[in-house]
Amino acid sequence: MYDPLHDKIPGCGDAYPDSYWANVSGDAPADDGAIDHDIDVDVAIIGAGYTGLSCALHLAQQHGIKASVFEANKTAWGCSGRNAGFILKSSGRKSYSNMQQQWGEEVMRGIYGEMCAGVETVKELISQAKAQGIDCQPQEAGYIKVAHKPKMLNELIALAKLQQKMFGYDVEILSKDEVRQQYMDDRNAYGAIRYQDGFGINPLKLAWGYQQLARNAGAKIYTASPVINWHEENSDTASATQLLHTPNGIVKAKKVVIATNGYTPKGFHSLVTNRTLPVLSQIIVTEPLSDEQITACNFLTSNVVMDTRALKYYYRKLPDNRLLFGGRGAITGKSADDPYYAQRLLSVLKTSFPALANIKYHYAWSGWICMALDDLPHIYQSHDKVSQSNVFYSMGYCGSGVSFSVQAGKRLAEKVAGIESPNLPLYQKALPKFPLAPLRRLGQWSYFHYGKIKDEYF
Ligand SMILES: Cc1cc2nc3c(=O)[nH]c(=O)nc-3n(C[C@H](O)[C@H](O)[C@H](O)COP(=O)(O)OP(=O)(O)OC[C@H]3O[C@@H](n4cnc5c(N)ncnc54)[C@H](O)[C@@H]3O)c2cc1C
């Protein structure tokens, strides 16, 4: 499997992984195919995931700028077509209490507002895409955060109280019995908090919907068009032109947006080098549960569920009664497809639902999420070198970017159009560099071991 810390390009026109989403979503809507000659564009966007598509859509709809998106493989071939489809009011891994301590209440509230705006924009785009025949099947609303140990419930209750007080957020507290009797009989659940507003969708169709809306608004989406080399012309002036080399044509761009997130290739651009850590997240989807199995597990909900472990597990019941179950994957691309990782998820699923002791999985795949050193996504325009002031990026969602990437794309579009972003660390600061960057994987390995011990014994 492609490994962003080792490989120079993610592929060229590669097929989707053999995921549940790729199998159930039908045919992709039309795109603009591969670029086959040199072109001049005002704005080039690299990567056709949610970030790139949202940026293209907002540039066209709100600023009258018709951008061209260049995707190495297919639309949403990266994380956007592989994720679990949880729409949540969050991104990154930094807690609101930590934000408040570091930056004060106003900034913390500002960031919360951006997360909420992301969810609202996704909902709006879901309805627009549905009206055009692309339905990403939103499920009933509700996000359950499960305490995997009795003492974790106290932490969840404290979090719920903080969010209720700070944001007037509607968070319900559920005892162990309430979770098991009213939602699902998860034997690893020792209570939970439940938000009324998270929900699950088909992530690939969500991206296809964005693509259709962006193309209708005048954007071009070129697939099978990896950027394999990048040069600057007139690099000591503010009007430097960016030259993006693809296999069959050179793109001359006045402005460039990097929207490659966890799939950013090795040494791609100095602005992002050593500033992210791609980490594999793995998903399995089981065979459909029979009525008897659903009753035995008391599986009454299609809410999205996540637990409190340091190495989190998450799951949801899909519209066809299969279970999607996810957690951490391998460390390197080379071992990503080792069935060990899918089997490990299956055995954890069975500890939650012993009645499914004989269940099999039908699909298993993984994808690269994008960790940032400070646990925050960054949407940034370079000010370091005069020639780079026409290069922008957004990345670092830390495995939680389905809803916020849309807001990030909208803010990116504003930056490209010369409009100032809100004065929040998300929009004003570059991604911090990882110290000892060549040892990032060793750090990740150590964290996994620490997490395993913490989750088991503390
Ligand atoms: C298994 C898994 C489960 C997840 N579950 C959730 C969830 O339930 N909820 C949630 O909020 N988040 C989840 N996430 C994270 C979420 O999917 C991402 O944050 C989001 O999709 C990021 O979108 P993006 O557009 O920034 O990046 P991506 O969708 O990864 O798109 C980047 C694109 O750039 C392309 N690219 C890279 N290099 C080049 C190049 N040189 N030339 C051209 N194209 C290039 C890639 O091919 C790729 O298609 C999950 C991620 C994974 C892997």
The ligand as a Gaussian input file, in Angstrom:
#p B3LYP/6-31G(d) Opt

LIG

0 1
 C      -10.356000       4.639000       8.357000
 C      -10.690000       6.073000       8.593000
 C      -11.833000       6.408000       9.310000
 C      -12.145000       7.766000       9.521000
 N      -13.354000       8.043000      10.115000
 C      -13.707000       9.349000      10.283000
 C      -14.988000       9.667000      10.808000
 O      -15.839000       8.797000      11.006000
 N      -15.280000      10.980000      11.048000
 C      -14.378000      11.982000      10.798000
 O      -14.676000      13.148000      11.053000
 N      -13.184000      11.695000      10.212000
 C      -12.837000      10.416000       9.925000
 N      -11.660000      10.126000       9.290000
 C      -10.826000      11.252000       8.817000
 C      -11.421000      11.905000       7.558000
 O      -11.733000      10.916000       6.623000
 C      -10.411000      12.905000       6.981000
 O      -10.106000      13.885000       7.962000
 C      -10.918000      13.631000       5.727000
 O      -11.443000      12.743000       4.793000
 C       -9.758000      14.423000       5.105000
 O      -10.135000      14.864000       3.819000
 P       -9.061000      15.540000       2.859000
 O       -9.771000      15.965000       1.652000
 O       -8.319000      16.590000       3.602000
 O       -7.989000      14.401000       2.545000
 P       -8.147000      13.074000       1.673000
 O       -9.541000      12.655000       1.537000
 O       -7.186000      12.076000       2.220000
 O       -7.684000      13.530000       0.213000
 C       -6.359000      13.755000      -0.160000
 C       -6.243000      13.394000      -1.628000
 O       -4.994000      13.918000      -2.125000
 C       -4.589000      13.077000      -3.179000
 N       -3.168000      13.326000      -3.455000
 C       -2.114000      13.132000      -2.630000
 N       -0.963000      13.475000      -3.242000
 C       -1.294000      13.909000      -4.488000
 C       -0.544000      14.396000      -5.593000
 N        0.781000      14.504000      -5.533000
 N       -1.203000      14.756000      -6.719000
 C       -2.557000      14.680000      -6.789000
 N       -3.317000      14.199000      -5.770000
 C       -2.690000      13.826000      -4.620000
 C       -4.877000      11.682000      -2.654000
 O       -4.952000      10.735000      -3.686000
 C       -6.196000      11.889000      -1.907000
 O       -7.306000      11.516000      -2.685000
 C      -11.294000       8.791000       9.056000
 C      -10.158000       8.445000       8.327000
 C       -9.848000       7.109000       8.086000
 C       -8.637000       6.746000       7.290000

